[in-house]
Amino acid sequence: MEIDKLAEILELDSVKVEDELDDFDLWDSLTILSIIAMLDEDYSVNIDGDKLAEFKTVQEIVDLTL
C-alpha cells in the first residue's frame, strides 16, 4: 500500500506504519469513509466502517492491502 495516499487523506505530509490512528486530528467518520473508498478503488479491499474504526495503527490498514 502506498501510505502516501493515506497521508493525503489525513492531510499530512507523511505517516509511518507505527503511527496511532487516534493521534491524527482528522481521524473521524469522514476520514474513515474516504479510506474505505480508497481501499475499495485502489486495492479491491472491502471493509465496513465499524471494523476500520477499531484499527489502532496505520500498519493495520496497510496489512489489508497485502
All heavy atoms as TSV, in Angstrom:
chain	resi	resn	atom	element	x	y	z
A	1	MET	N	N	0.845	-1.182	0.000
A	1	MET	CA	C	0.000	0.000	0.000
A	1	MET	C	C	0.881	1.232	0.000
A	1	MET	O	O	1.878	1.288	0.705
A	1	MET	CB	C	-0.895	0.003	1.241
A	1	MET	CG	C	-1.612	1.311	1.449
A	1	MET	SD	S	-2.560	1.327	2.978
A	1	MET	CE	C	-3.679	2.623	2.578
A	2	GLU	N	N	0.482	2.190	-0.760
A	2	GLU	CA	C	1.172	3.468	-0.738
A	2	GLU	C	C	0.616	4.289	0.428
A	2	GLU	O	O	-0.501	4.777	0.366
A	2	GLU	CB	C	0.930	4.220	-2.044
A	2	GLU	CG	C	1.516	3.558	-3.253
A	2	GLU	CD	C	1.207	4.331	-4.506
A	2	GLU	OE1	O	1.317	5.565	-4.484
A	2	GLU	OE2	O	0.839	3.696	-5.491
A	3	ILE	N	N	1.393	4.397	1.476
A	3	ILE	CA	C	0.879	5.141	2.631
A	3	ILE	C	C	0.831	6.635	2.356
A	3	ILE	O	O	0.239	7.376	3.130
A	3	ILE	CB	C	1.628	4.810	3.945
A	3	ILE	CG1	C	3.100	5.139	3.860
A	3	ILE	CG2	C	1.401	3.374	4.334
A	3	ILE	CD1	C	3.825	4.953	5.178
A	4	ASP	N	N	1.404	7.062	1.224
A	4	ASP	CA	C	1.279	8.464	0.832
A	4	ASP	C	C	-0.182	8.826	0.583
A	4	ASP	O	O	-0.601	9.942	0.866
A	4	ASP	CB	C	2.097	8.756	-0.424
A	4	ASP	CG	C	3.591	8.635	-0.184
A	4	ASP	OD1	O	4.016	8.737	0.989
A	4	ASP	OD2	O	4.335	8.445	-1.155
A	5	LYS	N	N	-0.960	7.884	0.058
A	5	LYS	CA	C	-2.383	8.136	-0.165
A	5	LYS	C	C	-3.110	8.321	1.163
A	5	LYS	O	O	-4.000	9.148	1.284
A	5	LYS	CB	C	-3.010	7.004	-0.968
A	5	LYS	CG	C	-2.566	6.971	-2.400
A	5	LYS	CD	C	-3.293	5.903	-3.164
A	5	LYS	CE	C	-2.856	5.924	-4.610
A	5	LYS	NZ	N	-3.696	5.089	-5.445
A	6	LEU	N	N	-2.718	7.537	2.127
A	6	LEU	CA	C	-3.302	7.674	3.460
A	6	LEU	C	C	-2.938	9.024	4.061
A	6	LEU	O	O	-3.786	9.706	4.639
A	6	LEU	CB	C	-2.852	6.529	4.357
A	6	LEU	CG	C	-3.462	6.455	5.738
A	6	LEU	CD1	C	-4.982	6.392	5.684
A	6	LEU	CD2	C	-2.918	5.268	6.494
A	7	ALA	N	N	-1.685	9.421	3.900
A	7	ALA	CA	C	-1.245	10.729	4.393
A	7	ALA	C	C	-2.044	11.847	3.728
A	7	ALA	O	O	-2.443	12.807	4.387
A	7	ALA	CB	C	0.249	10.912	4.147
A	8	GLU	N	N	-2.303	11.698	2.436
A	8	GLU	CA	C	-3.080	12.706	1.715
A	8	GLU	C	C	-4.495	12.815	2.277
A	8	GLU	O	O	-5.010	13.919	2.483
A	8	GLU	CB	C	-3.123	12.345	0.230
A	8	GLU	CG	C	-3.790	13.375	-0.628
A	8	GLU	CD	C	-3.767	12.990	-2.095
A	8	GLU	OE1	O	-2.736	12.463	-2.561
A	8	GLU	OE2	O	-4.794	13.218	-2.763
A	9	ILE	N	N	-5.123	11.696	2.524
A	9	ILE	CA	C	-6.469	11.692	3.102
A	9	ILE	C	C	-6.467	12.367	4.470
A	9	ILE	O	O	-7.394	13.093	4.823
A	9	ILE	CB	C	-7.018	10.253	3.194
A	9	ILE	CG1	C	-7.295	9.702	1.798
A	9	ILE	CG2	C	-8.284	10.204	4.055
A	9	ILE	CD1	C	-7.623	8.219	1.758
A	10	LEU	N	N	-5.405	12.131	5.239
A	10	LEU	CA	C	-5.295	12.712	6.586
A	10	LEU	C	C	-4.747	14.144	6.561
A	10	LEU	O	O	-4.567	14.753	7.606
A	10	LEU	CB	C	-4.395	11.828	7.453
A	10	LEU	CG	C	-4.974	10.464	7.795
A	10	LEU	CD1	C	-3.886	9.545	8.331
A	10	LEU	CD2	C	-6.106	10.600	8.809
A	11	GLU	N	N	-4.471	14.643	5.336
A	11	GLU	CA	C	-3.943	15.996	5.147
A	11	GLU	C	C	-2.634	16.203	5.890
A	11	GLU	O	O	-2.417	17.217	6.558
A	11	GLU	CB	C	-4.983	17.047	5.523
A	11	GLU	CG	C	-6.225	16.976	4.669
A	11	GLU	CD	C	-7.265	18.024	5.016
A	11	GLU	OE1	O	-6.967	18.956	5.781
A	11	GLU	OE2	O	-8.398	17.894	4.506
A	12	LEU	N	N	-1.736	15.196	5.758
A	12	LEU	CA	C	-0.418	15.246	6.374
A	12	LEU	C	C	0.651	15.071	5.302
A	12	LEU	O	O	0.386	14.545	4.222
A	12	LEU	CB	C	-0.278	14.126	7.414
A	12	LEU	CG	C	-1.233	14.175	8.592
A	12	LEU	CD1	C	-1.165	12.881	9.370
A	12	LEU	CD2	C	-0.903	15.362	9.480
A	13	ASP	N	N	1.870	15.497	5.617
A	13	ASP	CA	C	2.976	15.305	4.688
A	13	ASP	C	C	3.373	13.845	4.591
A	13	ASP	O	O	3.740	13.354	3.521
A	13	ASP	CB	C	4.195	16.140	5.110
A	13	ASP	CG	C	3.940	17.633	4.968
A	13	ASP	OD1	O	3.140	18.021	4.085
A	13	ASP	OD2	O	4.535	18.406	5.737
A	14	SER	N	N	3.313	13.143	5.710
A	14	SER	CA	C	3.680	11.725	5.708
A	14	SER	C	C	3.105	11.052	6.947
A	14	SER	O	O	2.739	11.710	7.923
A	14	SER	CB	C	5.202	11.554	5.697
A	14	SER	OG	O	5.757	12.065	6.872
A	15	VAL	N	N	3.012	9.738	6.870
A	15	VAL	CA	C	2.638	8.909	8.023
A	15	VAL	C	C	3.585	7.724	8.070
A	15	VAL	O	O	4.203	7.371	7.064
A	15	VAL	CB	C	1.170	8.412	7.957
A	15	VAL	CG1	C	0.192	9.554	8.024
A	15	VAL	CG2	C	0.923	7.561	6.728
A	16	LYS	N	N	3.686	7.124	9.232
A	16	LYS	CA	C	4.520	5.928	9.417
A	16	LYS	C	C	3.607	4.784	9.855
A	16	LYS	O	O	2.565	5.017	10.483
A	16	LYS	CB	C	5.597	6.180	10.470
A	16	LYS	CG	C	6.588	7.271	10.079
A	16	LYS	CD	C	7.575	7.528	11.173
A	16	LYS	CE	C	6.841	8.330	12.200
A	16	LYS	NZ	N	7.537	9.074	13.149
A	17	VAL	N	N	4.027	3.572	9.547
A	17	VAL	CA	C	3.180	2.417	9.866
A	17	VAL	C	C	2.938	2.270	11.356
A	17	VAL	O	O	1.912	1.723	11.766
A	17	VAL	CB	C	3.744	1.103	9.272
A	17	VAL	CG1	C	3.681	1.123	7.767
A	17	VAL	CG2	C	5.136	0.817	9.762
A	18	GLU	N	N	3.839	2.773	12.169
A	18	GLU	CA	C	3.653	2.654	13.617
A	18	GLU	C	C	2.789	3.764	14.221
A	18	GLU	O	O	2.461	3.736	15.411
A	18	GLU	CB	C	5.007	2.589	14.333
A	18	GLU	CG	C	5.856	3.816	14.180
A	18	GLU	CD	C	6.808	3.785	12.979
A	18	GLU	OE1	O	6.695	2.904	12.113
A	18	GLU	OE2	O	7.669	4.662	12.914
A	19	ASP	N	N	2.369	4.741	13.416
A	19	ASP	CA	C	1.538	5.835	13.926
A	19	ASP	C	C	0.197	5.308	14.424
A	19	ASP	O	O	-0.411	4.426	13.811
A	19	ASP	CB	C	1.285	6.879	12.832
A	19	ASP	CG	C	2.497	7.729	12.520
A	19	ASP	OD1	O	3.420	7.786	13.363
A	19	ASP	OD2	O	2.513	8.353	11.443
A	20	GLU	N	N	-0.238	5.876	15.530
A	20	GLU	CA	C	-1.546	5.537	16.108
A	20	GLU	C	C	-2.623	6.367	15.411
A	20	GLU	O	O	-2.503	7.592	15.305
A	20	GLU	CB	C	-1.562	5.855	17.608
A	20	GLU	CG	C	-0.571	5.063	18.424
A	20	GLU	CD	C	-1.084	3.705	18.806
A	20	GLU	OE1	O	-2.312	3.549	18.937
A	20	GLU	OE2	O	-0.258	2.800	18.987
A	21	LEU	N	N	-3.674	5.718	14.947
A	21	LEU	CA	C	-4.726	6.408	14.213
A	21	LEU	C	C	-5.441	7.459	15.059
A	21	LEU	O	O	-5.777	8.532	14.563
A	21	LEU	CB	C	-5.718	5.392	13.648
A	21	LEU	CG	C	-5.117	4.413	12.631
A	21	LEU	CD1	C	-6.107	3.300	12.335
A	21	LEU	CD2	C	-4.694	5.139	11.368
A	22	ASP	N	N	-5.659	7.169	16.322
A	22	ASP	CA	C	-6.349	8.118	17.202
A	22	ASP	C	C	-5.553	9.400	17.420
A	22	ASP	O	O	-6.117	10.398	17.857
A	22	ASP	CB	C	-6.652	7.480	18.560
A	22	ASP	CG	C	-7.809	6.507	18.493
A	22	ASP	OD1	O	-8.633	6.599	17.556
A	22	ASP	OD2	O	-7.904	5.643	19.378
A	23	ASP	N	N	-4.262	9.380	17.107
A	23	ASP	CA	C	-3.437	10.577	17.273
A	23	ASP	C	C	-3.625	11.583	16.145
A	23	ASP	O	O	-3.221	12.737	16.268
A	23	ASP	CB	C	-1.949	10.203	17.366
A	23	ASP	CG	C	-1.618	9.475	18.659
A	23	ASP	OD1	O	-2.421	9.542	19.618
A	23	ASP	OD2	O	-0.547	8.844	18.711
A	24	PHE	N	N	-4.243	11.170	15.038
A	24	PHE	CA	C	-4.444	12.073	13.912
A	24	PHE	C	C	-5.654	12.962	14.166
A	24	PHE	O	O	-6.731	12.482	14.521
A	24	PHE	CB	C	-4.653	11.302	12.611
A	24	PHE	CG	C	-3.469	10.474	12.200
A	24	PHE	CD1	C	-3.604	9.121	11.971
A	24	PHE	CD2	C	-2.221	11.047	12.038
A	24	PHE	CE1	C	-2.523	8.349	11.578
A	24	PHE	CE2	C	-1.132	10.291	11.650
A	24	PHE	CZ	C	-1.278	8.942	11.417
A	25	ASP	N	N	-5.477	14.266	13.965
A	25	ASP	CA	C	-6.580	15.215	14.157
A	25	ASP	C	C	-7.775	14.897	13.264
A	25	ASP	O	O	-8.916	15.106	13.660
A	25	ASP	CB	C	-6.112	16.647	13.883
A	25	ASP	CG	C	-5.135	17.156	14.929
A	25	ASP	OD1	O	-5.133	16.624	16.056
A	25	ASP	OD2	O	-4.377	18.090	14.617
A	26	LEU	N	N	-7.517	14.410	12.060
A	26	LEU	CA	C	-8.600	14.153	11.111
A	26	LEU	C	C	-9.110	12.716	11.145
A	26	LEU	O	O	-9.799	12.288	10.219
A	26	LEU	CB	C	-8.151	14.496	9.684
A	26	LEU	CG	C	-7.990	15.976	9.378
A	26	LEU	CD1	C	-7.563	16.179	7.929
A	26	LEU	CD2	C	-9.281	16.735	9.649
A	27	TRP	N	N	-8.805	11.945	12.184
A	27	TRP	CA	C	-9.320	10.580	12.286
A	27	TRP	C	C	-10.755	10.648	12.777
A	27	TRP	O	O	-11.056	10.723	13.969
A	27	TRP	CB	C	-8.456	9.728	13.210
A	27	TRP	CG	C	-8.882	8.294	13.244
A	27	TRP	CD1	C	-9.441	7.637	14.302
A	27	TRP	CD2	C	-8.799	7.349	12.177
A	27	TRP	NE1	N	-9.715	6.337	13.953
A	27	TRP	CE2	C	-9.329	6.124	12.643
A	27	TRP	CE3	C	-8.341	7.405	10.858
A	27	TRP	CZ2	C	-9.401	4.988	11.851
A	27	TRP	CZ3	C	-8.419	6.258	10.067
A	27	TRP	CH2	C	-8.943	5.074	10.583
A	28	ASP	N	N	-11.694	10.684	11.822
A	28	ASP	CA	C	-13.115	10.783	12.137
A	28	ASP	C	C	-13.902	9.977	11.109
A	28	ASP	O	O	-13.321	9.313	10.244
A	28	ASP	CB	C	-13.570	12.242	12.190
A	28	ASP	CG	C	-13.331	13.001	10.884
A	28	ASP	OD1	O	-13.115	12.348	9.834
A	28	ASP	OD2	O	-13.368	14.234	10.911
A	29	SER	N	N	-15.205	10.043	11.189
A	29	SER	CA	C	-16.039	9.212	10.319
A	29	SER	C	C	-15.874	9.571	8.841
A	29	SER	O	O	-15.904	8.681	7.982
A	29	SER	CB	C	-17.507	9.307	10.735
A	29	SER	OG	O	-17.947	10.651	10.684
A	30	LEU	N	N	-15.672	10.828	8.528
A	30	LEU	CA	C	-15.470	11.222	7.135
A	30	LEU	C	C	-14.159	10.657	6.597
A	30	LEU	O	O	-14.096	10.153	5.470
A	30	LEU	CB	C	-15.492	12.742	6.987
A	30	LEU	CG	C	-15.348	13.281	5.576
A	30	LEU	CD1	C	-16.434	12.724	4.664
A	30	LEU	CD2	C	-15.398	14.798	5.583
A	31	THR	N	N	-13.117	10.689	7.405
A	31	THR	CA	C	-11.831	10.118	7.015
A	31	THR	C	C	-11.956	8.619	6.827
A	31	THR	O	O	-11.412	8.053	5.871
A	31	THR	CB	C	-10.757	10.448	8.068
A	31	THR	OG1	O	-10.648	11.860	8.185
A	31	THR	CG2	C	-9.419	9.861	7.699
A	32	ILE	N	N	-12.657	7.975	7.718
A	32	ILE	CA	C	-12.857	6.531	7.610
A	32	ILE	C	C	-13.561	6.189	6.298
A	32	ILE	O	O	-13.156	5.265	5.591
A	32	ILE	CB	C	-13.618	5.989	8.838
A	32	ILE	CG1	C	-12.704	6.051	10.074
A	32	ILE	CG2	C	-14.134	4.570	8.592
A	32	ILE	CD1	C	-13.390	5.762	11.382
A	33	LEU	N	N	-14.577	6.959	5.925
A	33	LEU	CA	C	-15.267	6.731	4.651
A	33	LEU	C	C	-14.327	6.937	3.473
A	33	LEU	O	O	-14.364	6.181	2.491
A	33	LEU	CB	C	-16.486	7.642	4.533
A	33	LEU	CG	C	-17.668	7.308	5.425
A	33	LEU	CD1	C	-18.749	8.377	5.297
A	33	LEU	CD2	C	-18.226	5.940	5.092
A	34	SER	N	N	-13.477	7.946	3.548
A	34	SER	CA	C	-12.507	8.200	2.478
A	34	SER	C	C	-11.517	7.053	2.343
A	34	SER	O	O	-11.154	6.655	1.229
A	34	SER	CB	C	-11.752	9.506	2.742
A	34	SER	OG	O	-12.622	10.601	2.720
A	35	ILE	N	N	-11.080	6.507	3.468
A	35	ILE	CA	C	-10.146	5.378	3.436
A	35	ILE	C	C	-10.837	4.137	2.884
A	35	ILE	O	O	-10.250	3.399	2.083
A	35	ILE	CB	C	-9.553	5.128	4.839
A	35	ILE	CG1	C	-8.650	6.315	5.231
A	35	ILE	CG2	C	-8.772	3.814	4.872
A	35	ILE	CD1	C	-8.197	6.299	6.671
A	36	ILE	N	N	-12.085	3.912	3.259
A	36	ILE	CA	C	-12.841	2.783	2.727
A	36	ILE	C	C	-12.938	2.893	1.213
A	36	ILE	O	O	-12.716	1.915	0.490
A	36	ILE	CB	C	-14.247	2.710	3.369
A	36	ILE	CG1	C	-14.138	2.280	4.825
A	36	ILE	CG2	C	-15.162	1.769	2.584
A	36	ILE	CD1	C	-15.430	2.418	5.602
A	37	ALA	N	N	-13.246	4.075	0.711
A	37	ALA	CA	C	-13.356	4.287	-0.734
A	37	ALA	C	C	-12.015	4.050	-1.427
A	37	ALA	O	O	-11.964	3.416	-2.486
A	37	ALA	CB	C	-13.864	5.694	-1.020
A	38	MET	N	N	-10.937	4.548	-0.844
A	38	MET	CA	C	-9.604	4.361	-1.416
A	38	MET	C	C	-9.223	2.882	-1.433
A	38	MET	O	O	-8.713	2.378	-2.430
A	38	MET	CB	C	-8.577	5.171	-0.620
A	38	MET	CG	C	-7.149	5.090	-1.155
A	38	MET	SD	S	-6.070	3.863	-0.350
A	38	MET	CE	C	-6.100	4.381	1.348
A	39	LEU	N	N	-9.471	2.167	-0.346
A	39	LEU	CA	C	-9.156	0.749	-0.283
A	39	LEU	C	C	-9.933	-0.037	-1.333
A	39	LEU	O	O	-9.387	-0.930	-1.994
A	39	LEU	CB	C	-9.447	0.192	1.112
A	39	LEU	CG	C	-8.503	0.622	2.231
A	39	LEU	CD1	C	-9.074	0.210	3.587
A	39	LEU	CD2	C	-7.116	0.033	2.027
A	40	ASP	N	N	-11.198	0.293	-1.499
A	40	ASP	CA	C	-12.033	-0.395	-2.475
A	40	ASP	C	C	-11.569	-0.095	-3.897
A	40	ASP	O	O	-11.392	-1.008	-4.708
A	40	ASP	CB	C	-13.494	0.007	-2.285
A	40	ASP	CG	C	-14.421	-0.739	-3.212
A	40	ASP	OD1	O	-14.255	-1.968	-3.376
A	40	ASP	OD2	O	-15.326	-0.098	-3.791
A	41	GLU	N	N	-11.362	1.167	-4.207
A	41	GLU	CA	C	-10.999	1.586	-5.559
A	41	GLU	C	C	-9.597	1.130	-5.961
A	41	GLU	O	O	-9.392	0.611	-7.057
A	41	GLU	CB	C	-11.096	3.104	-5.673
A	41	GLU	CG	C	-10.795	3.631	-7.056
A	41	GLU	CD	C	-10.993	5.129	-7.154
A	41	GLU	OE1	O	-11.914	5.662	-6.508
A	41	GLU	OE2	O	-10.201	5.771	-7.862
A	42	ASP	N	N	-8.629	1.333	-5.084
A	42	ASP	CA	C	-7.228	1.076	-5.438
A	42	ASP	C	C	-6.773	-0.356	-5.179
A	42	ASP	O	O	-5.836	-0.830	-5.829
A	42	ASP	CB	C	-6.302	2.025	-4.668
A	42	ASP	CG	C	-6.501	3.482	-5.046
A	42	ASP	OD1	O	-7.230	3.762	-6.032
A	42	ASP	OD2	O	-5.943	4.349	-4.367
A	43	TYR	N	N	-7.408	-1.039	-4.214
A	43	TYR	CA	C	-6.923	-2.357	-3.811
A	43	TYR	C	C	-7.994	-3.445	-3.821
A	43	TYR	O	O	-7.719	-4.574	-3.424
A	43	TYR	CB	C	-6.293	-2.271	-2.411
A	43	TYR	CG	C	-5.166	-1.280	-2.360
A	43	TYR	CD1	C	-5.362	0.006	-1.880
A	43	TYR	CD2	C	-3.896	-1.629	-2.823
A	43	TYR	CE1	C	-4.324	0.932	-1.856
A	43	TYR	CE2	C	-2.856	-0.706	-2.796
A	43	TYR	CZ	C	-3.079	0.571	-2.312
A	43	TYR	OH	O	-2.059	1.476	-2.297
A	44	SER	N	N	-9.217	-3.105	-4.216
A	44	SER	CA	C	-10.338	-4.054	-4.224
A	44	SER	C	C	-10.523	-4.712	-2.860
A	44	SER	O	O	-10.845	-5.892	-2.747
A	44	SER	CB	C	-10.126	-5.132	-5.298
A	44	SER	OG	O	-10.079	-4.544	-6.567
A	45	VAL	N	N	-10.306	-3.926	-1.813
A	45	VAL	CA	C	-10.483	-4.386	-0.440
A	45	VAL	C	C	-11.777	-3.782	0.092
A	45	VAL	O	O	-11.975	-2.567	0.039
A	45	VAL	CB	C	-9.299	-3.954	0.456
A	45	VAL	CG1	C	-9.593	-4.241	1.921
A	45	VAL	CG2	C	-8.020	-4.631	0.009
A	46	ASN	N	N	-12.659	-4.641	0.579
A	46	ASN	CA	C	-13.922	-4.181	1.146
A	46	ASN	C	C	-13.886	-4.354	2.663
A	46	ASN	O	O	-13.609	-5.449	3.150
A	46	ASN	CB	C	-15.091	-4.974	0.567
A	46	ASN	CG	C	-15.255	-4.732	-0.909
A	46	ASN	OD1	O	-15.332	-3.590	-1.338
A	46	ASN	ND2	N	-15.283	-5.791	-1.688
A	47	ILE	N	N	-14.160	-3.273	3.370
A	47	ILE	CA	C	-14.211	-3.297	4.832
A	47	ILE	C	C	-15.280	-2.309	5.261
A	47	ILE	O	O	-15.485	-1.275	4.617
A	47	ILE	CB	C	-12.830	-2.953	5.449
A	47	ILE	CG1	C	-12.869	-3.129	6.976
A	47	ILE	CG2	C	-12.361	-1.581	5.032
A	47	ILE	CD1	C	-11.500	-3.058	7.644
A	48	ASP	N	N	-15.990	-2.631	6.327
A	48	ASP	CA	C	-17.009	-1.689	6.784
A	48	ASP	C	C	-16.409	-0.695	7.780
A	48	ASP	O	O	-15.337	-0.913	8.340
A	48	ASP	CB	C	-18.238	-2.401	7.340
A	48	ASP	CG	C	-18.000	-3.158	8.626
A	48	ASP	OD1	O	-17.225	-2.685	9.475
A	48	ASP	OD2	O	-18.615	-4.213	8.803
A	49	GLY	N	N	-17.104	0.394	7.950
A	49	GLY	CA	C	-16.621	1.483	8.789
A	49	GLY	C	C	-16.408	1.102	10.231
A	49	GLY	O	O	-15.448	1.553	10.860
A	50	ASP	N	N	-17.292	0.280	10.764
A	50	ASP	CA	C	-17.154	-0.129	12.165
A	50	ASP	C	C	-15.867	-0.906	12.395
A	50	ASP	O	O	-15.169	-0.706	13.388
A	50	ASP	CB	C	-18.354	-0.963	12.605
A	50	ASP	CG	C	-19.635	-0.153	12.677
A	50	ASP	OD1	O	-19.561	1.081	12.857
A	50	ASP	OD2	O	-20.717	-0.758	12.551
A	51	LYS	N	N	-15.540	-1.786	11.449
A	51	LYS	CA	C	-14.317	-2.584	11.578
A	51	LYS	C	C	-13.084	-1.688	11.446
A	51	LYS	O	O	-12.149	-1.796	12.241
A	51	LYS	CB	C	-14.297	-3.692	10.515
A	51	LYS	CG	C	-13.089	-4.573	10.579
A	51	LYS	CD	C	-13.080	-5.425	11.823
A	51	LYS	CE	C	-11.902	-6.378	11.788
A	51	LYS	NZ	N	-11.708	-7.043	13.058
A	52	LEU	N	N	-13.083	-0.796	10.465
A	52	LEU	CA	C	-11.950	0.102	10.271
A	52	LEU	C	C	-11.770	1.022	11.476
A	52	LEU	O	O	-10.649	1.307	11.889
A	52	LEU	CB	C	-12.127	0.918	8.991
A	52	LEU	CG	C	-10.964	1.802	8.577
A	52	LEU	CD1	C	-9.690	0.998	8.378
A	52	LEU	CD2	C	-11.303	2.582	7.320
A	53	ALA	N	N	-12.854	1.448	12.085
A	53	ALA	CA	C	-12.781	2.326	13.257
A	53	ALA	C	C	-12.124	1.637	14.449
A	53	ALA	O	O	-11.615	2.303	15.348
A	53	ALA	CB	C	-14.171	2.819	13.629
A	54	GLU	N	N	-12.110	0.314	14.454
A	54	GLU	CA	C	-11.473	-0.438	15.538
A	54	GLU	C	C	-9.957	-0.509	15.391
A	54	GLU	O	O	-9.262	-0.850	16.342
A	54	GLU	CB	C	-12.029	-1.861	15.572
A	54	GLU	CG	C	-13.484	-1.946	15.972
A	54	GLU	CD	C	-14.035	-3.365	15.870
A	54	GLU	OE1	O	-13.263	-4.294	15.572
A	54	GLU	OE2	O	-15.248	-3.520	16.074
A	55	PHE	N	N	-9.437	-0.207	14.215
A	55	PHE	CA	C	-7.998	-0.288	13.985
A	55	PHE	C	C	-7.263	0.730	14.839
A	55	PHE	O	O	-7.776	1.811	15.114
A	55	PHE	CB	C	-7.669	-0.043	12.512
A	55	PHE	CG	C	-7.999	-1.196	11.606
A	55	PHE	CD1	C	-8.733	-2.289	12.035
A	55	PHE	CD2	C	-7.581	-1.187	10.293
A	55	PHE	CE1	C	-9.026	-3.352	11.190
A	55	PHE	CE2	C	-7.861	-2.234	9.436
A	55	PHE	CZ	C	-8.589	-3.314	9.882
A	56	LYS	N	N	-6.068	0.366	15.257
A	56	LYS	CA	C	-5.275	1.225	16.140
A	56	LYS	C	C	-4.108	1.907	15.434
A	56	LYS	O	O	-3.734	3.016	15.792
A	56	LYS	CB	C	-4.730	0.415	17.328
A	56	LYS	CG	C	-5.799	-0.244	18.167
A	56	LYS	CD	C	-6.648	0.764	18.860
A	56	LYS	CE	C	-7.689	0.052	19.732
A	56	LYS	NZ	N	-8.830	0.866	20.000
A	57	THR	N	N	-3.506	1.237	14.437
A	57	THR	CA	C	-2.307	1.787	13.797
A	57	THR	C	C	-2.445	1.803	12.274
A	57	THR	O	O	-3.271	1.093	11.697
A	57	THR	CB	C	-1.047	0.969	14.140
A	57	THR	OG1	O	-1.187	-0.336	13.586
A	57	THR	CG2	C	-0.811	0.895	15.643
A	58	VAL	N	N	-1.602	2.587	11.648
A	58	VAL	CA	C	-1.522	2.626	10.192
A	58	VAL	C	C	-1.188	1.231	9.658
A	58	VAL	O	O	-1.704	0.818	8.617
A	58	VAL	CB	C	-0.479	3.673	9.738
A	58	VAL	CG1	C	-0.204	3.570	8.252
A	58	VAL	CG2	C	-0.930	5.086	10.119
A	59	GLN	N	N	-0.359	0.494	10.368
A	59	GLN	CA	C	0.042	-0.844	9.926
A	59	GLN	C	C	-1.162	-1.742	9.672
A	59	GLN	O	O	-1.172	-2.527	8.720
A	59	GLN	CB	C	0.972	-1.496	10.953
A	59	GLN	CG	C	1.472	-2.871	10.535
A	59	GLN	CD	C	2.382	-2.822	9.327
A	59	GLN	OE1	O	3.383	-2.125	9.363
A	59	GLN	NE2	N	2.053	-3.550	8.276
A	60	GLU	N	N	-2.182	-1.640	10.488
A	60	GLU	CA	C	-3.367	-2.475	10.308
A	60	GLU	C	C	-4.061	-2.177	8.985
A	60	GLU	O	O	-4.589	-3.086	8.337
A	60	GLU	CB	C	-4.330	-2.292	11.476
A	60	GLU	CG	C	-3.797	-2.861	12.775
A	60	GLU	CD	C	-4.709	-2.570	13.935
A	60	GLU	OE1	O	-5.611	-3.395	14.172
A	60	GLU	OE2	O	-4.519	-1.527	14.587
A	61	ILE	N	N	-4.063	-0.919	8.569
A	61	ILE	CA	C	-4.631	-0.553	7.284
A	61	ILE	C	C	-3.752	-1.092	6.162
A	61	ILE	O	O	-4.252	-1.661	5.190
A	61	ILE	CB	C	-4.818	0.973	7.165
A	61	ILE	CG1	C	-5.811	1.460	8.226
A	61	ILE	CG2	C	-5.296	1.348	5.763
A	61	ILE	CD1	C	-5.927	2.960	8.327
A	62	VAL	N	N	-2.462	-0.923	6.306
A	62	VAL	CA	C	-1.510	-1.423	5.307
A	62	VAL	C	C	-1.676	-2.932	5.143
A	62	VAL	O	O	-1.665	-3.453	4.010
A	62	VAL	CB	C	-0.061	-1.055	5.689
A	62	VAL	CG1	C	0.938	-1.763	4.790
A	62	VAL	CG2	C	0.144	0.457	5.651
A	63	ASP	N	N	-1.839	-3.646	6.231
A	63	ASP	CA	C	-1.970	-5.102	6.177
A	63	ASP	C	C	-3.156	-5.565	5.335
A	63	ASP	O	O	-3.125	-6.654	4.768
A	63	ASP	CB	C	-2.088	-5.680	7.588
A	63	ASP	CG	C	-0.780	-5.621	8.359
A	63	ASP	OD1	O	0.281	-5.375	7.757
A	63	ASP	OD2	O	-0.836	-5.801	9.594
A	64	LEU	N	N	-4.188	-4.740	5.225
A	64	LEU	CA	C	-5.343	-5.095	4.410
A	64	LEU	C	C	-4.990	-5.203	2.939
A	64	LEU	O	O	-5.657	-5.909	2.176
A	64	LEU	CB	C	-6.448	-4.043	4.560
A	64	LEU	CG	C	-7.190	-3.976	5.882
A	64	LEU	CD1	C	-8.127	-2.777	5.872
A	64	LEU	CD2	C	-7.960	-5.256	6.136
A	65	THR	N	N	-3.967	-4.509	2.522
A	65	THR	CA	C	-3.629	-4.435	1.097
A	65	THR	C	C	-2.561	-5.449	0.696
A	65	THR	O	O	-2.189	-5.508	-0.473
A	65	THR	CB	C	-3.132	-3.022	0.735
A	65	THR	OG1	O	-1.912	-2.741	1.399
A	65	THR	CG2	C	-4.180	-1.984	1.099
A	66	LEU	N	N	-2.080	-6.229	1.648
A	66	LEU	CA	C	-1.020	-7.198	1.340
A	66	LEU	C	C	-1.576	-8.509	0.834
A	66	LEU	O	O	-2.644	-8.910	1.080
A	66	LEU	CB	C	-0.160	-7.453	2.579
A	66	LEU	CG	C	0.516	-6.221	3.140
A	66	LEU	CD1	C	1.274	-6.589	4.411
A	66	LEU	CD2	C	1.454	-5.592	2.129
